[in-house]
Amino acid sequence: MNSAINEDAAAATPPTILIVMGVSGSGKTTVAAMLAGRLNWRFQEGDALHPQANVDKMHRGVPLTDADRLPWLDSIAALIDRWSAEGVSGIITCSALKRAYRERIRAGRPAVELVYLHGARELVAARITQRMGHFMPPSLLASQFATLEEPGDDEPVITVDIGGSPDQIVESILTALRLEHRGSRPPAARDAE
């Protein structure tokens, strides 16, 4: 009987869609994939949603413009809408560098919560130069930081420092989510630990 009550409560809990954001090289993919595994939530690497023209442009070392990013942001928003309609929680990586980008993917989507992976330029630069097989070259890191508008105090975001190990970062996010959900575990995370 207790199991049936727990299942009913889980079914009544609205989905949560986390957007793990930050500059290229901040650890979005690693952290988001680990977090999705811990929570048993869906995971989507946001870079995979870029139109091919954007990938080609970045591969050539050309920074994206706001106009370039709009179809990508709309693809992310469409995925959020689909997961929300299905009633499932998930995690999507997205640089979400500007406030306008964050507003675009959050507009009318109460299930969305932002997690900002914050780190010093030097740390991110060291990490990005060690990365293999990514279409975004280290030469574009300066443009990422130039474009970045860090979330303001008025934006609902969980900010996590990336100085620790991926496991420590994931634990920090899980702790913040528990506090945000008034001391309870985040939706669908009841059996994650």
Phi, psi and omega in degrees: 000317179299322178298319179295323178295316179298320179294320178296319180295319179295320180293329181279345180283125179293153180293158173239133175243114178268133171254111178270114190241161177152173181291163176301134180092000181279352178101017184306309185295312181300309183294314182297318179295317178297317180297317178298320178295318179295321183270350185060044178253162174293155179225137175224123172285114184298330179299331180291347180267357177294139170300150182304325180300323177293316180299314180298318181297313179295320179301327177279358179085019181259122179296147177283149175265171175302318180297322177298322187282337185303312179298326178294312179298322178293326176294319177296315179299321179295322177294318177302314180299318180295312180297320179297317179296327178281348180075027181247148176269153180197174181228131180234136173271140180197128181302321178045049189294326182251151177304318180299325178292316180296319178296323181295317182278343179265341188307118178068020183234082184294345180286346187277131172232141182259138173237115183261117176272105187257133178203159179294146180305320182296318179296314180296318180299318178297320180290317185292330179287340179270351185283138181244142170080011179263141184287345181268114182285154178304335181296341180271357182299320179300321179291329177296312179293327178293326181279331186303125168248101182303144180303138179278168179299336181273359178263133178284102184213145172263118180258128182232131177285139184265014181290339181273184177287162176306320178299317179294321179296315178300316179299320178299318179294315179299318178298314180297321179295320178298317179295319181296327180267038173055046174084350178268167175290153178296157179309139177067011181253013186300328182248018186286337187259000000 
